[in-house]
Amino acid sequence: MPGRYCVARLGPQSAIPVDFFAGEGFVSVTRSDDELSLVYPEGRNLTVDQCESSWVGFRVLGVLDFALVGILARLSGALAEADISLYALSTHDTDYLFVKANQEEAARAALGRVATVL
């Protein structure tokens, strides 16, 4: 996925920032009883409680059927073996993995090794 991303946190009852959906690029909103989490391209001037920048994203290609088992486990396992932490998101169709930008090349290598056996 092109560019760098921010992973932000707001309180659980916070409103989604007005300009959150403006512009291009991947965005994600997840609300739980404890927090509102946002993922969005760096460079957007949003007011959030906490934000960690410099994430890069990887998208699992294709639509993943709900009956498929272990794909995210294999991908996250490959990153864990390479000592790379991740932020994972799933949508209806596929999975997304985010790693810190300074670990992008190592993540590409680790994911490339496991992608050949999926």
C-alpha positions as a Python dict, from the first residue, in 0.01 Angstrom:
ca = {
    (1, 'M'): (0, 0, 0),
    (2, 'P'): (147, 338, -91),
    (3, 'G'): (250, 597, 164),
    (4, 'R'): (273, 604, 539),
    (5, 'Y'): (-7, 584, 792),
    (6, 'C'): (-101, 706, 1138),
    (7, 'V'): (-264, 486, 1399),
    (8, 'A'): (-463, 706, 1635),
    (9, 'R'): (-673, 667, 1948),
    (10, 'L'): (-964, 869, 2079),
    (11, 'G'): (-1207, 813, 2363),
    (12, 'P'): (-1488, 566, 2296),
    (13, 'Q'): (-1756, 836, 2270),
    (14, 'S'): (-1548, 1071, 2053),
    (15, 'A'): (-1677, 1186, 1718),
    (16, 'I'): (-1489, 1082, 1407),
    (17, 'P'): (-1290, 1390, 1298),
    (18, 'V'): (-1476, 1592, 1034),
    (19, 'D'): (-1210, 1555, 760),
    (20, 'F'): (-1132, 1191, 832),
    (21, 'F'): (-1283, 1058, 508),
    (22, 'A'): (-1157, 1348, 290),
    (23, 'G'): (-893, 1263, 35),
    (24, 'E'): (-748, 943, -103),
    (25, 'G'): (-605, 641, 67),
    (26, 'F'): (-695, 366, 309),
    (27, 'V'): (-879, 464, 627),
    (28, 'S'): (-1024, 252, 905),
    (29, 'V'): (-1249, 323, 1202),
    (30, 'T'): (-1293, 75, 1487),
    (31, 'R'): (-1495, 154, 1797),
    (32, 'S'): (-1500, -60, 2110),
    (33, 'D'): (-1632, 5, 2459),
    (34, 'D'): (-1285, 137, 2549),
    (35, 'E'): (-1168, 339, 2249),
    (36, 'L'): (-1211, 470, 1898),
    (37, 'S'): (-917, 367, 1678),
    (38, 'L'): (-838, 535, 1348),
    (39, 'V'): (-593, 448, 1072),
    (40, 'Y'): (-534, 710, 803),
    (41, 'P'): (-266, 843, 567),
    (42, 'E'): (-1, 1064, 725),
    (43, 'G'): (-33, 1431, 645),
    (44, 'R'): (-395, 1475, 743),
    (45, 'N'): (-433, 1739, 1009),
    (46, 'L'): (-671, 1563, 1248),
    (47, 'T'): (-722, 1630, 1617),
    (48, 'V'): (-679, 1303, 1807),
    (49, 'D'): (-583, 1205, 2164),
    (50, 'Q'): (-287, 986, 2069),
    (51, 'C'): (-126, 921, 1732),
    (52, 'E'): (163, 705, 1626),
    (53, 'S'): (290, 775, 1277),
    (54, 'S'): (532, 607, 1034),
    (55, 'W'): (340, 285, 967),
    (56, 'V'): (341, 117, 624),
    (57, 'G'): (64, -114, 511),
    (58, 'F'): (42, -449, 335),
    (59, 'R'): (-283, -576, 185),
    (60, 'V'): (-354, -945, 134),
    (61, 'L'): (-442, -968, -235),
    (62, 'G'): (-774, -1103, -342),
    (63, 'V'): (-1101, -1162, -162),
    (64, 'L'): (-1064, -1404, 127),
    (65, 'D'): (-1350, -1644, 181),
    (66, 'F'): (-1462, -1673, 544),
    (67, 'A'): (-1398, -2048, 526),
    (68, 'L'): (-1023, -1996, 479),
    (69, 'V'): (-828, -2079, 793),
    (70, 'G'): (-490, -1960, 919),
    (71, 'I'): (-392, -1692, 668),
    (72, 'L'): (-356, -1412, 920),
    (73, 'A'): (-187, -1651, 1163),
    (74, 'R'): (74, -1747, 904),
    (75, 'L'): (141, -1387, 806),
    (76, 'S'): (161, -1259, 1162),
    (77, 'G'): (373, -1562, 1256),
    (78, 'A'): (622, -1481, 982),
    (79, 'L'): (652, -1126, 1115),
    (80, 'A'): (687, -1251, 1473),
    (81, 'E'): (969, -1486, 1369),
    (82, 'A'): (1144, -1182, 1217),
    (83, 'D'): (1087, -989, 1544),
    (84, 'I'): (853, -740, 1374),
    (85, 'S'): (548, -610, 1559),
    (86, 'L'): (232, -541, 1363),
    (87, 'Y'): (-104, -372, 1370),
    (88, 'A'): (-359, -593, 1192),
    (89, 'L'): (-702, -507, 1054),
    (90, 'S'): (-956, -718, 874),
    (91, 'T'): (-1237, -609, 648),
    (92, 'H'): (-1515, -815, 497),
    (93, 'D'): (-1297, -902, 197),
    (94, 'T'): (-935, -915, 315),
    (95, 'D'): (-669, -849, 579),
    (96, 'Y'): (-430, -558, 623),
    (97, 'L'): (-102, -563, 814),
    (98, 'F'): (79, -248, 925),
    (99, 'V'): (441, -239, 1043),
    (100, 'K'): (666, 47, 1139),
    (101, 'A'): (831, 205, 835),
    (102, 'N'): (1182, 132, 963),
    (103, 'Q'): (1099, -241, 943),
    (104, 'E'): (939, -234, 598),
    (105, 'E'): (1214, -417, 410),
    (106, 'A'): (1245, -690, 672),
    (107, 'A'): (865, -727, 671),
    (108, 'R'): (859, -755, 291),
    (109, 'A'): (1116, -1035, 310),
    (110, 'A'): (932, -1220, 588),
    (111, 'L'): (593, -1188, 420),
    (112, 'G'): (742, -1285, 84),
    (113, 'R'): (869, -1611, 229),
    (114, 'V'): (529, -1712, 365),
    (115, 'A'): (327, -1580, 66),
    (116, 'T'): (482, -1843, -156),
    (117, 'V'): (320, -2121, 51),
    (118, 'L'): (-27, -1972, 103),
}
